[in-house]
Amino acid sequence: MSEEQEPKKRQKVVALKYDAKRQSAPRLIAKGQGGIAEKILATAREKGIPLYNDPELVEILSQLDVGLEIEPELYQAVAEVLIFIYKTNRKKMGMVKQAGAMLTVNVPRPR
């Protein structure tokens, strides 16, 4: 398939937040695709929230309801994201008490 024939990819995003002092697990705070995903990403960029690309994890997390803590089965996968965030934040401003992340993936547009 040429680039012209290939369907354009559509952005899909989930956002996580974790405050170890207040929460027992990271919480899904936003999710969306297409235009909503772009708005979520724009907000993240404005606030300096790191972006992490993990298509499989986005697909799984996008099945959860916004506001809920992630399930224990996902702790290992999300821990990898949090490690990335902590390292990024440490480089910028030292240790932080909260972590947030936007996970992104491009998915084919429905036909």
C-alpha atoms as an extended CHARMM CRD file, in Angstrom:
* protein
*
       111  EXT
         1         1  MET       CA              0.0000000000        0.0000000000        0.0000000000  PROA      1               0.0000000000
         2         2  SER       CA              1.3250000000        3.4260000000       -0.8640000000  PROA      2               0.0000000000
         3         3  GLU       CA              1.2010000000        6.2630000000        1.6250000000  PROA      3               0.0000000000
         4         4  GLU       CA             -1.7040000000        7.7770000000       -0.3100000000  PROA      4               0.0000000000
         5         5  GLN       CA             -3.7460000000        4.5570000000       -0.0580000000  PROA      5               0.0000000000
         6         6  GLU       CA             -2.8280000000        3.8030000000        3.5530000000  PROA      6               0.0000000000
         7         7  PRO       CA             -5.4280000000        5.0030000000        6.0730000000  PROA      7               0.0000000000
         8         8  LYS       CA             -4.2590000000        7.9100000000        8.1840000000  PROA      8               0.0000000000
         9         9  LYS       CA             -3.4140000000        7.0770000000       11.7590000000  PROA      9               0.0000000000
        10        10  ARG       CA             -5.5430000000        8.4640000000       14.5530000000  PROA      10              0.0000000000
        11        11  GLN       CA             -3.9740000000        9.4460000000       17.8510000000  PROA      11              0.0000000000
        12        12  LYS       CA             -5.1610000000        7.6420000000       20.9930000000  PROA      12              0.0000000000
        13        13  VAL       CA             -4.1090000000        8.8980000000       24.4350000000  PROA      13              0.0000000000
        14        14  VAL       CA             -4.5000000000        7.9870000000       28.0820000000  PROA      14              0.0000000000
        15        15  ALA       CA             -3.3080000000       10.0860000000       31.0090000000  PROA      15              0.0000000000
        16        16  LEU       CA             -2.2020000000        8.7600000000       34.3770000000  PROA      16              0.0000000000
        17        17  LYS       CA             -1.5490000000       10.4830000000       37.6840000000  PROA      17              0.0000000000
        18        18  TYR       CA              0.0430000000        9.0290000000       40.7780000000  PROA      18              0.0000000000
        19        19  ASP       CA              0.5410000000       10.6080000000       44.1850000000  PROA      19              0.0000000000
        20        20  ALA       CA              2.1840000000        7.9640000000       46.3750000000  PROA      20              0.0000000000
        21        21  LYS       CA              1.1700000000        9.7840000000       49.5550000000  PROA      21              0.0000000000
        22        22  ARG       CA             -2.5350000000        9.9020000000       48.6500000000  PROA      22              0.0000000000
        23        23  GLN       CA             -3.1570000000        6.9680000000       46.3140000000  PROA      23              0.0000000000
        24        24  SER       CA             -2.4920000000        3.2480000000       46.5170000000  PROA      24              0.0000000000
        25        25  ALA       CA             -2.1010000000        3.0240000000       42.7230000000  PROA      25              0.0000000000
        26        26  PRO       CA             -1.8990000000        5.2930000000       39.6740000000  PROA      26              0.0000000000
        27        27  ARG       CA             -5.2450000000        6.6440000000       38.4760000000  PROA      27              0.0000000000
        28        28  LEU       CA             -6.5070000000        7.0920000000       34.9110000000  PROA      28              0.0000000000
        29        29  ILE       CA             -7.3930000000       10.7840000000       34.7110000000  PROA      29              0.0000000000
        30        30  ALA       CA             -8.1540000000       11.2040000000       30.9900000000  PROA      30              0.0000000000
        31        31  LYS       CA             -8.4720000000        9.2570000000       27.7710000000  PROA      31              0.0000000000
        32        32  GLY       CA             -9.4830000000        9.9690000000       24.2090000000  PROA      32              0.0000000000
        33        33  GLN       CA             -8.7330000000        9.6690000000       20.5340000000  PROA      33              0.0000000000
        34        34  GLY       CA             -8.7100000000       11.9980000000       17.5630000000  PROA      34              0.0000000000
        35        35  GLY       CA             -9.5820000000       15.5780000000       18.5020000000  PROA      35              0.0000000000
        36        36  ILE       CA             -9.9730000000       14.7750000000       22.1910000000  PROA      36              0.0000000000
        37        37  ALA       CA             -6.5430000000       13.1430000000       22.2060000000  PROA      37              0.0000000000
        38        38  GLU       CA             -5.0570000000       16.2570000000       20.6180000000  PROA      38              0.0000000000
        39        39  LYS       CA             -6.5920000000       18.4490000000       23.3430000000  PROA      39              0.0000000000
        40        40  ILE       CA             -5.2430000000       16.1530000000       26.0720000000  PROA      40              0.0000000000
        41        41  LEU       CA             -1.7930000000       16.2430000000       24.4730000000  PROA      41              0.0000000000
        42        42  ALA       CA             -1.8880000000       20.0330000000       24.1210000000  PROA      42              0.0000000000
        43        43  THR       CA             -2.6920000000       20.3500000000       27.8280000000  PROA      43              0.0000000000
        44        44  ALA       CA              0.1330000000       17.9680000000       28.6970000000  PROA      44              0.0000000000
        45        45  ARG       CA              2.6080000000       19.9370000000       26.6080000000  PROA      45              0.0000000000
        46        46  GLU       CA              1.4980000000       23.2240000000       28.1810000000  PROA      46              0.0000000000
        47        47  LYS       CA              2.0350000000       21.7730000000       31.6520000000  PROA      47              0.0000000000
        48        48  GLY       CA              5.3260000000       20.0750000000       30.8030000000  PROA      48              0.0000000000
        49        49  ILE       CA              3.9890000000       16.5670000000       31.4060000000  PROA      49              0.0000000000
        50        50  PRO       CA              6.2530000000       13.9350000000       29.8230000000  PROA      50              0.0000000000
        51        51  LEU       CA              4.8700000000       11.8020000000       26.9910000000  PROA      51              0.0000000000
        52        52  TYR       CA              5.5190000000        8.0730000000       26.7960000000  PROA      52              0.0000000000
        53        53  ASN       CA              4.6310000000        5.9530000000       23.7680000000  PROA      53              0.0000000000
        54        54  ASP       CA              3.4480000000        2.4010000000       24.5240000000  PROA      54              0.0000000000
        55        55  PRO       CA              0.7370000000        1.2490000000       22.1070000000  PROA      55              0.0000000000
        56        56  GLU       CA             -0.1300000000       -1.9800000000       23.9200000000  PROA      56              0.0000000000
        57        57  LEU       CA             -0.4730000000       -0.2880000000       27.2990000000  PROA      57              0.0000000000
        58        58  VAL       CA             -2.6040000000        2.5050000000       25.8290000000  PROA      58              0.0000000000
        59        59  GLU       CA             -4.9700000000       -0.0600000000       24.3610000000  PROA      59              0.0000000000
        60        60  ILE       CA             -5.3380000000       -1.8070000000       27.7180000000  PROA      60              0.0000000000
        61        61  LEU       CA             -5.6660000000        1.3650000000       29.7880000000  PROA      61              0.0000000000
        62        62  SER       CA             -8.1830000000        2.8900000000       27.3970000000  PROA      62              0.0000000000
        63        63  GLN       CA            -10.5970000000        0.1290000000       28.4180000000  PROA      63              0.0000000000
        64        64  LEU       CA            -10.6700000000        1.4560000000       32.0040000000  PROA      64              0.0000000000
        65        65  ASP       CA            -13.0620000000        4.1220000000       33.2570000000  PROA      65              0.0000000000
        66        66  VAL       CA            -11.6400000000        7.5850000000       33.9120000000  PROA      66              0.0000000000
        67        67  GLY       CA            -11.1460000000        8.2050000000       37.6290000000  PROA      67              0.0000000000
        68        68  LEU       CA            -10.3360000000        4.6240000000       38.5590000000  PROA      68              0.0000000000
        69        69  GLU       CA             -7.0410000000        3.3360000000       39.8870000000  PROA      69              0.0000000000
        70        70  ILE       CA             -5.3000000000        0.8820000000       37.6050000000  PROA      70              0.0000000000
        71        71  GLU       CA             -5.7600000000       -2.8050000000       38.3200000000  PROA      71              0.0000000000
        72        72  PRO       CA             -3.0050000000       -4.8130000000       40.0700000000  PROA      72              0.0000000000
        73        73  GLU       CA             -2.4080000000       -6.8280000000       36.8860000000  PROA      73              0.0000000000
        74        74  LEU       CA             -1.1510000000       -3.6130000000       35.2520000000  PROA      74              0.0000000000
        75        75  TYR       CA              1.2220000000       -2.5080000000       38.0250000000  PROA      75              0.0000000000
        76        76  GLN       CA              4.3710000000       -3.8610000000       36.3340000000  PROA      76              0.0000000000
        77        77  ALA       CA              3.6470000000       -2.1940000000       32.9940000000  PROA      77              0.0000000000
        78        78  VAL       CA              2.7130000000        1.1210000000       34.5940000000  PROA      78              0.0000000000
        79        79  ALA       CA              5.7730000000        0.9350000000       36.8790000000  PROA      79              0.0000000000
        80        80  GLU       CA              7.9370000000        1.1580000000       33.7560000000  PROA      80              0.0000000000
        81        81  VAL       CA              6.1200000000        4.3400000000       32.7480000000  PROA      81              0.0000000000
        82        82  LEU       CA              6.5190000000        5.8230000000       36.2310000000  PROA      82              0.0000000000
        83        83  ILE       CA             10.2460000000        5.0640000000       36.2250000000  PROA      83              0.0000000000
        84        84  PHE       CA             10.5270000000        6.9700000000       32.9510000000  PROA      84              0.0000000000
        85        85  ILE       CA              8.5530000000        9.8890000000       34.4470000000  PROA      85              0.0000000000
        86        86  TYR       CA             10.5780000000        9.9970000000       37.6560000000  PROA      86              0.0000000000
        87        87  LYS       CA             13.8370000000       10.0190000000       35.7030000000  PROA      87              0.0000000000
        88        88  THR       CA             12.5500000000       12.7790000000       33.4220000000  PROA      88              0.0000000000
        89        89  ASN       CA             11.3110000000       14.8580000000       36.3640000000  PROA      89              0.0000000000
        90        90  ARG       CA             14.5160000000       14.3530000000       38.3310000000  PROA      90              0.0000000000
        91        91  LYS       CA             16.5000000000       15.7340000000       35.4280000000  PROA      91              0.0000000000
        92        92  LYS       CA             14.2340000000       18.7950000000       35.2820000000  PROA      92              0.0000000000
        93        93  MET       CA             13.6900000000       19.6620000000       38.9450000000  PROA      93              0.0000000000
        94        94  GLY       CA             14.8200000000       16.9920000000       41.3440000000  PROA      94              0.0000000000
        95        95  MET       CA             12.5870000000       14.5390000000       43.1800000000  PROA      95              0.0000000000
        96        96  VAL       CA              8.8630000000       15.1770000000       42.9210000000  PROA      96              0.0000000000
        97        97  LYS       CA              5.9240000000       13.9280000000       44.9650000000  PROA      97              0.0000000000
        98        98  GLN       CA              3.5520000000       13.3870000000       42.0510000000  PROA      98              0.0000000000
        99        99  ALA       CA              3.9360000000       11.7340000000       38.6910000000  PROA      99              0.0000000000
       100       100  GLY       CA              1.8200000000       12.1490000000       35.6140000000  PROA      100             0.0000000000
       101       101  ALA       CA              2.1210000000       10.7050000000       32.1660000000  PROA      101             0.0000000000
       102       102  MET       CA              0.4480000000       10.7750000000       28.8120000000  PROA      102             0.0000000000
       103       103  LEU       CA              0.6460000000        7.5420000000       26.8980000000  PROA      103             0.0000000000
       104       104  THR       CA              0.0800000000        7.8080000000       23.1850000000  PROA      104             0.0000000000
       105       105  VAL       CA             -0.4510000000        5.5520000000       20.2070000000  PROA      105             0.0000000000
       106       106  ASN       CA             -1.5840000000        6.0360000000       16.6250000000  PROA      106             0.0000000000
       107       107  VAL       CA             -4.4310000000        3.7340000000       15.6020000000  PROA      107             0.0000000000
       108       108  PRO       CA             -6.0140000000        3.3850000000       12.1450000000  PROA      108             0.0000000000
       109       109  ARG       CA             -9.0640000000        5.5390000000       11.5230000000  PROA      109             0.0000000000
       110       110  PRO       CA            -12.2670000000        3.5540000000       11.1040000000  PROA      110             0.0000000000
       111       111  ARG       CA            -13.4260000000        3.2490000000        7.5170000000  PROA      111             0.0000000000
